[in-house]
């Protein structure tokens, strides 16, 4: 009998991806609507909105390594990652709803409500997402399987954004019935319920996979050496020392440029179509087209990776395609339709890079284990969440203070402000992507080097090295 052909995707890979498809709505809701919710529905001044976004985003970003340290140290009988899935998902869902609910406060109390709610939302999200990414090496040990899981994750992520783009505007209108604040609040509540359900189904799916072995000292009969009972045991210094490496810093810089670009563009889309184009219905067209193309880019990523022979090369190619489309949109997109088509086409490149990103980062995690001899997955995989945090922070700064810098005033939108929004929306992100490409060109971990490191790690475990 011939060898049975291996299936690319499995039910389990899509159960994993489905979780990300719903959890992405937490961030998409905020990046698309929170700024305009604060200024239009709540009535905050643009400068106050910028201050809240910036301060909350920085605190959110700083929380990421602390969460990783806690997860690395914590011990639960029900799994290393499973308990955090539920704790994080419920926290994120509740506070996402509250951040889109206006209790009628004013002054400092208003800033504390929205800023504090934002921080608590993302602390919960960081916990859930760190556990989600930490499960990947346990669910898929084979590199080909990991690629399939990464592909399913990215496809579902894009599909979630696509569904959001199709229905979010109409749902806000239907829920609010003329009251935009109520519409945003009810949409956030619906998203929260869906996120909790998605994480719970993953919690049940990995019950027999995320199993904590008892900490015992066993005598190895062949070598008469005691074997360590807890592979995750590491000091704080070891976590920090083996995280801050050249590959990690280069990856963080390159990926943060991509992430910042995404959050700048997503946050400014509503402003562009409301105040530059003057047609909110085109926002739905843009969101739908761009997210559909993201699904396409995610789907073709494995084929691109095979063609260019490596995750690093795939990542760079994706960034280059994205940057080229943004440059063309700025220089050739005076017409709103042309601009929309070119901006949307850029998401093919974005999704190729985004789908390959976790594979690239996995090579950094392999490198940390190769260097340290420690299994630092809980801590290192939590740091994967730094990229969207940095992106959110940079995006918030550009969106808030950038709008102030170009003289944006919702009551009196000048020609200078219109051109300024176009620059912020396309030209500036293009420059960030070029910086990201340069950083990833010197990123040292190719697929061949990763395979050699994995072989050495395996040899150490078997005692043959």
C-alpha positions as CSV (number, residue, x, y, z in Angstrom):
1,X,0.0,0.0,0.0
2,X,1.2,3.5,-0.8
3,X,1.8,6.1,1.9
4,X,-1.4,7.9,2.9
5,X,-1.4,11.5,1.8
6,X,-1.2,13.9,4.7
7,X,-4.1,16.3,5.0
8,X,-3.1,19.9,5.2
9,X,-5.8,21.1,7.6
10,X,-7.6,19.2,10.3
11,X,-10.7,19.8,12.5
12,X,-8.4,20.6,15.4
13,X,-6.4,23.2,13.4
14,X,-9.7,25.0,12.6
15,X,-10.9,24.8,16.2
16,X,-7.6,26.5,17.1
17,X,-8.1,29.0,14.3
18,X,-11.7,29.7,15.2
19,X,-10.7,31.0,18.6
20,X,-8.5,33.6,16.9
21,X,-11.3,34.4,14.4
22,X,-13.5,35.6,17.3
23,X,-10.9,37.0,19.6
24,X,-9.7,39.3,16.8
25,X,-13.0,41.1,17.1
26,X,-11.9,42.4,20.5
27,X,-9.0,44.4,18.9
28,X,-10.8,45.1,15.6
29,X,-13.7,46.7,17.4
30,X,-11.3,49.0,19.2
31,X,-9.0,49.8,16.3
32,X,-11.9,50.6,14.0
33,X,-14.4,52.4,16.3
34,X,-13.1,53.3,19.7
35,X,-11.5,56.7,18.7
36,X,-14.5,57.8,16.8
37,X,-16.8,56.5,19.6
38,X,-14.9,58.7,22.1
39,X,-15.0,61.8,19.9
40,X,-18.4,61.5,18.2
41,X,-20.6,59.4,20.4
42,X,-19.2,60.4,23.8
43,X,-18.1,63.9,22.8
44,X,-14.5,63.9,24.0
45,X,-12.1,66.5,22.5
46,X,-9.6,65.1,20.1
47,X,-6.6,66.0,22.3
48,X,-8.2,64.3,25.3
49,X,-9.0,61.2,23.2
50,X,-5.3,61.1,22.1
51,X,-4.1,61.3,25.7
52,X,-6.4,58.4,26.9
53,X,-5.4,56.2,23.9
54,X,-1.7,56.9,24.4
55,X,-1.5,56.4,28.2
56,X,-3.7,53.3,28.1
57,X,-1.8,51.7,25.2
58,X,1.6,52.2,27.0
59,X,0.3,50.5,30.2
60,X,-1.2,47.7,28.1
61,X,2.2,47.1,26.4
62,X,4.2,47.1,29.6
63,X,1.9,44.5,31.1
64,X,2.9,41.8,28.5
65,X,6.2,40.6,29.9
66,X,4.8,40.6,33.5
67,X,2.0,38.3,32.3
68,X,4.6,36.0,30.7
69,X,6.6,35.8,33.9
70,X,3.5,34.9,35.9
71,X,2.5,32.2,33.4
72,X,6.0,30.7,33.3
73,X,6.0,30.5,37.2
74,X,2.3,29.5,37.8
75,X,1.3,25.9,38.4
76,X,-2.2,24.6,37.8
77,X,-3.2,20.9,37.8
78,X,-5.6,21.6,34.9
79,X,-2.8,22.6,32.5
80,X,-0.1,25.1,31.9
81,X,-2.2,27.2,29.5
82,X,-5.9,26.1,29.8
83,X,-6.9,28.0,32.9
84,X,-5.6,31.3,31.5
85,X,-7.8,30.9,28.4
86,X,-11.0,31.3,30.4
87,X,-9.7,33.9,32.9
88,X,-8.4,36.1,30.1
89,X,-11.4,35.7,27.8
90,X,-14.0,36.6,30.4
91,X,-12.0,39.6,31.6
92,X,-11.4,40.9,28.1
93,X,-15.1,40.4,27.1
94,X,-16.5,42.2,30.1
95,X,-14.3,45.2,29.9
96,X,-14.5,45.5,26.1
97,X,-18.2,46.0,26.6
98,X,-17.7,48.5,29.4
99,X,-15.3,50.6,27.4
100,X,-18.0,51.0,24.8
101,X,-20.6,52.0,27.4
102,X,-21.0,55.6,28.3
103,X,-22.1,56.0,32.0
104,X,-22.5,59.8,31.6
105,X,-19.3,60.7,33.6
106,X,-17.4,63.9,33.0
107,X,-13.9,65.3,33.5
108,X,-11.3,63.1,35.2
109,X,-13.9,60.4,36.1
110,X,-14.6,60.0,32.4
111,X,-10.9,59.6,31.6
112,X,-10.5,57.0,34.3
113,X,-13.5,55.0,33.1
114,X,-12.4,54.7,29.5
115,X,-8.7,54.6,30.1
116,X,-9.0,52.1,33.0
117,X,-11.5,49.9,31.0
118,X,-9.1,49.9,28.0
119,X,-6.2,48.7,30.2
120,X,-8.2,45.9,31.9
121,X,-9.6,44.8,28.5
122,X,-6.1,44.3,27.1
123,X,-4.7,42.7,30.3
124,X,-7.4,40.1,29.9
125,X,-6.8,39.8,26.2
126,X,-3.0,39.5,26.7
127,X,-3.6,36.6,29.2
128,X,-6.0,34.8,26.8
129,X,-3.8,35.3,23.7
130,X,-0.6,34.3,25.5
131,X,-2.2,31.0,26.5
132,X,-3.6,30.6,23.0
133,X,-0.2,31.0,21.3
134,X,1.5,28.9,23.9
135,X,-0.7,26.0,23.1
136,X,0.4,25.9,19.4
137,X,3.7,24.0,20.1
138,X,1.8,21.4,22.2
139,X,-1.0,21.0,19.6
140,X,1.3,20.8,16.6
141,X,4.8,19.3,17.2
142,X,5.6,18.7,13.5
143,X,6.8,21.8,11.5
144,X,4.3,21.0,8.7
145,X,1.5,20.8,11.2
146,X,2.4,24.1,12.7
147,X,2.3,25.7,9.3
148,X,-1.2,24.3,8.9
149,X,-2.3,25.6,12.3
150,X,-0.7,29.0,11.5
151,X,-2.6,29.1,8.2
152,X,-5.9,28.2,9.8
153,X,-5.3,30.8,12.5
154,X,-4.7,33.5,9.9
155,X,-7.6,32.5,7.7
156,X,-10.0,32.5,10.6
157,X,-8.5,35.8,11.8
158,X,-9.1,37.4,8.3
159,X,-12.6,35.8,8.1
160,X,-13.5,37.3,11.5
161,X,-12.4,40.7,10.3
162,X,-14.3,40.2,7.0
163,X,-17.6,39.3,8.8
164,X,-17.0,42.4,11.1
165,X,-16.5,44.6,8.1
166,X,-19.8,43.3,6.5
167,X,-22.1,43.7,9.5
168,X,-20.5,46.1,12.0
169,X,-21.9,49.4,10.5
170,X,-25.4,48.0,10.1
171,X,-25.4,46.4,13.5
172,X,-24.4,49.6,15.2
173,X,-27.3,51.3,13.4
174,X,-29.8,48.5,14.2
175,X,-28.8,48.3,17.9
176,X,-28.7,52.0,18.4
177,X,-31.7,53.2,16.3
178,X,-30.3,56.7,16.2
179,X,-28.3,56.4,19.4
180,X,-24.7,55.6,18.2
181,X,-23.4,55.2,21.8
182,X,-26.0,52.5,22.5
183,X,-25.3,50.8,19.1
184,X,-21.5,50.5,19.9
185,X,-22.2,49.2,23.4
186,X,-24.6,46.5,22.2
187,X,-22.2,45.4,19.4
188,X,-19.3,45.2,22.0
189,X,-21.6,43.0,24.2
190,X,-22.3,40.6,21.4
191,X,-18.6,40.3,20.6
192,X,-17.8,39.6,24.2
193,X,-20.3,36.7,24.3
194,X,-18.8,35.2,21.1
195,X,-15.3,35.5,22.4
196,X,-16.1,33.6,25.6
197,X,-17.7,30.8,23.7
198,X,-14.7,30.6,21.3
199,X,-12.2,30.3,24.1
200,X,-14.3,27.8,26.0
201,X,-14.4,25.4,23.0
202,X,-10.6,25.5,22.8
203,X,-10.4,25.0,26.6
204,X,-12.3,21.7,26.1
205,X,-10.5,20.7,22.9
206,X,-7.0,20.7,24.5
207,X,-7.9,18.9,27.8
208,X,-5.8,15.9,26.9
209,X,-3.0,17.9,25.2
210,X,-2.2,20.5,27.9
211,X,-1.3,18.0,30.6
212,X,1.1,19.0,33.5
213,X,3.4,16.2,34.5
214,X,4.0,15.7,38.2
215,X,7.3,17.1,39.5
216,X,9.4,14.2,40.4
217,X,13.1,13.4,40.4
218,X,13.7,10.2,38.4
219,X,16.9,8.2,38.3
220,X,18.0,7.5,34.7
221,X,19.0,3.8,34.7
222,X,21.6,4.3,31.9
223,X,23.4,7.4,33.2
224,X,22.5,7.3,36.9
225,X,21.7,11.0,36.6
226,X,18.6,12.6,38.1
227,X,16.2,14.0,35.4
228,X,14.6,17.3,36.0
229,X,10.9,17.2,36.8
230,X,9.8,20.6,35.7
231,X,11.0,21.6,32.2
232,X,9.5,25.1,32.6
233,X,11.4,26.0,35.7
234,X,13.5,29.1,35.0
235,X,14.6,32.2,37.0
236,X,13.6,35.7,36.1
237,X,17.1,36.5,35.0
238,X,17.1,33.5,32.6
239,X,13.8,34.5,31.1
240,X,15.1,38.1,30.4
241,X,18.6,37.0,29.4
242,X,17.4,34.5,26.8
243,X,14.6,36.7,25.5
244,X,16.7,39.8,24.7
245,X,18.7,38.4,21.8
246,X,19.6,39.8,18.4
247,X,17.0,37.6,16.6
248,X,14.3,38.7,19.0
249,X,15.1,42.4,18.8
250,X,15.3,42.3,15.0
251,X,12.0,40.4,14.8
252,X,10.4,42.8,17.2
253,X,11.5,45.8,15.3
254,X,10.4,44.5,11.9
255,X,7.1,43.1,13.1
256,X,6.3,46.2,15.0
257,X,6.6,48.3,11.9
258,X,4.1,46.0,10.2
259,X,1.8,46.1,13.3
260,X,2.0,49.9,13.6
261,X,1.1,50.2,9.9
262,X,-2.0,48.1,10.4
263,X,-3.3,50.0,13.4
264,X,-2.6,53.4,11.9
265,X,-4.6,52.5,8.8
266,X,-7.4,50.7,10.6
267,X,-7.8,53.5,13.1
268,X,-7.9,56.3,10.4
269,X,-10.2,54.4,7.9
270,X,-13.4,55.8,9.5
271,X,-11.9,59.3,9.5
272,X,-10.9,59.1,5.8
273,X,-14.3,57.9,4.6
274,X,-16.3,60.2,6.9
275,X,-14.4,63.5,6.4
276,X,-12.3,63.1,3.3
277,X,-14.6,61.0,1.0
278,X,-17.8,62.1,2.8
279,X,-19.5,58.7,2.4
280,X,-19.6,56.3,5.4
281,X,-21.0,53.5,3.1
282,X,-17.6,53.4,1.3
283,X,-16.1,52.4,4.6
284,X,-18.1,49.1,4.4
285,X,-16.8,48.6,0.9
286,X,-13.2,49.2,1.9
287,X,-13.4,47.0,5.0
288,X,-15.1,44.2,3.1
289,X,-12.8,44.2,0.1
290,X,-9.6,44.5,2.2
291,X,-10.6,41.7,4.6
292,X,-11.6,39.4,1.7
293,X,-8.2,40.0,0.1
294,X,-6.6,39.2,3.5
295,X,-8.3,35.8,3.4
296,X,-6.9,35.2,-0.1
297,X,-3.4,36.3,1.1
298,X,-3.6,33.9,4.1
299,X,-4.6,31.0,1.8
300,X,-1.8,31.4,-0.7
301,X,0.9,32.0,2.0
302,X,2.0,28.3,2.2
303,X,2.4,28.2,-1.6
304,X,4.4,31.4,-1.5
305,X,6.6,30.1,1.3
306,X,7.3,26.9,-0.7
307,X,8.2,29.0,-3.8
308,X,10.6,31.4,-2.0
309,X,11.9,28.6,0.3
310,X,11.5,30.0,3.8
311,X,9.4,31.9,6.3
312,X,11.8,34.8,6.5
313,X,11.7,35.3,2.7
314,X,7.9,35.0,2.7
315,X,7.7,37.6,5.4
316,X,9.8,40.1,3.6
317,X,7.9,39.6,0.3
318,X,4.6,40.2,2.1
319,X,5.9,43.5,3.6
320,X,7.3,44.6,0.2
321,X,3.9,44.0,-1.6
322,X,2.1,45.9,1.2
323,X,4.5,48.9,0.9
324,X,4.3,49.0,-2.9
325,X,0.4,49.2,-2.8
326,X,0.5,52.0,-0.1
327,X,3.0,54.0,-2.2
328,X,0.8,53.7,-5.3
329,X,-2.3,54.6,-3.3
330,X,-0.7,57.8,-2.1
331,X,0.7,58.9,-5.4
332,X,-2.0,57.7,-7.8
333,X,-5.1,57.6,-5.5
334,X,-6.6,61.0,-5.8
335,X,-9.8,59.4,-6.8
336,X,-11.5,57.7,-3.8
337,X,-12.3,54.4,-5.7
338,X,-8.7,54.1,-7.0
339,X,-7.4,54.9,-3.5
340,X,-9.7,52.3,-2.0
341,X,-8.7,49.5,-4.4
342,X,-5.0,50.1,-4.0
343,X,-5.2,50.3,-0.2
344,X,-7.2,47.1,-0.2
345,X,-4.8,45.3,-2.5
346,X,-2.1,46.0,0.0
347,X,-3.8,43.6,2.4
348,X,-2.7,40.6,0.2
349,X,0.9,41.5,1.1
350,X,-0.1,42.2,4.7
351,X,-1.8,38.9,5.2
352,X,1.1,36.9,3.6
353,X,3.4,38.5,6.2
354,X,0.9,38.2,9.0
355,X,0.3,34.5,8.3
356,X,4.1,33.8,8.2
357,X,4.7,35.8,11.4
358,X,4.1,33.2,14.0
359,X,6.4,30.8,12.1
360,X,9.1,33.4,12.0
361,X,8.6,34.0,15.7
362,X,8.7,30.3,16.5
363,X,12.2,30.3,15.2
364,X,13.1,32.9,17.8
365,X,11.5,30.7,20.5
366,X,13.6,27.7,19.2
367,X,16.7,29.9,19.3
368,X,16.0,30.8,23.0
369,X,15.7,27.1,23.9
370,X,18.8,26.3,21.9
371,X,20.8,29.1,23.7
372,X,19.4,28.5,27.3
373,X,18.6,24.8,27.4
374,X,15.3,25.9,29.1
375,X,11.7,25.5,27.9
376,X,10.7,29.2,28.0
377,X,7.5,28.8,25.8
378,X,5.1,30.4,28.3
379,X,7.2,33.5,28.7
380,X,8.5,33.7,25.1
381,X,5.1,33.1,23.6
382,X,3.6,35.8,25.7
383,X,6.1,38.2,24.2
384,X,4.6,37.5,20.8
385,X,1.8,39.8,21.9
386,X,4.2,42.7,22.2
387,X,3.9,43.4,18.5
388,X,0.2,44.3,18.4
389,X,0.8,46.3,21.7
390,X,3.6,48.3,20.1
391,X,1.5,48.7,17.0
392,X,-1.5,49.9,19.0
393,X,0.7,52.4,20.9
394,X,2.3,53.8,17.8
395,X,-1.1,53.8,16.0
396,X,-2.7,55.6,18.9
397,X,0.0,58.2,18.9
398,X,-0.2,58.8,15.2
399,X,-4.0,58.7,15.1
400,X,-4.4,61.1,18.1
401,X,-1.5,63.5,17.8
402,X,-1.3,63.1,14.0
403,X,-4.9,64.4,13.7
404,X,-4.0,67.3,15.9
405,X,-0.9,68.0,13.9
406,X,-2.7,68.2,10.6
407,X,-5.3,70.6,12.1
408,X,-8.3,68.2,12.1
409,X,-11.5,69.6,13.4
410,X,-14.7,67.7,12.9
411,X,-16.7,70.9,12.6
412,X,-14.4,72.5,10.0
413,X,-12.4,70.0,7.9
414,X,-9.9,72.1,5.8
415,X,-8.1,71.1,2.6
416,X,-4.9,70.9,4.6
417,X,-6.5,68.4,7.1
418,X,-7.8,66.3,4.2
419,X,-4.3,66.0,2.7
420,X,-2.9,65.4,6.1
421,X,-5.2,62.5,6.7
422,X,-4.2,61.0,3.3
423,X,-0.5,61.2,4.4
424,X,-1.2,59.6,7.7
425,X,-3.3,56.9,6.1
426,X,-0.9,55.8,3.3
427,X,2.5,57.6,3.0
428,X,3.6,57.3,6.7
429,X,2.7,53.6,6.9
430,X,4.6,53.0,3.7
431,X,7.8,54.4,5.3
432,X,7.3,52.3,8.4
433,X,7.1,49.1,6.2
434,X,10.3,50.0,4.4
435,X,12.1,50.2,7.8
436,X,10.5,46.8,8.7
437,X,11.9,45.3,5.5
438,X,15.4,46.5,6.2
439,X,15.3,45.0,9.7
440,X,14.1,41.6,8.5
441,X,16.7,41.4,5.7
442,X,19.4,41.1,8.5
443,X,17.3,38.8,10.6
444,X,19.6,35.8,11.0
445,X,17.3,32.8,11.4
446,X,16.7,31.0,8.2
447,X,14.8,27.7,7.9
448,X,18.0,25.8,7.5
449,X,19.5,27.2,10.6
450,X,16.3,26.5,12.6
451,X,16.4,22.9,11.5
452,X,20.0,22.6,12.7
453,X,19.1,24.1,16.1
454,X,16.1,21.8,16.5
455,X,18.4,18.8,15.8
456,X,20.8,19.9,18.5
457,X,18.0,20.4,21.0
458,X,16.7,16.9,20.3
459,X,20.2,15.5,20.6
460,X,20.7,17.2,24.0
461,X,17.4,15.7,25.3
462,X,18.4,12.2,24.1
463,X,21.8,12.6,25.7
464,X,23.7,12.0,22.4
465,X,25.4,15.4,22.4
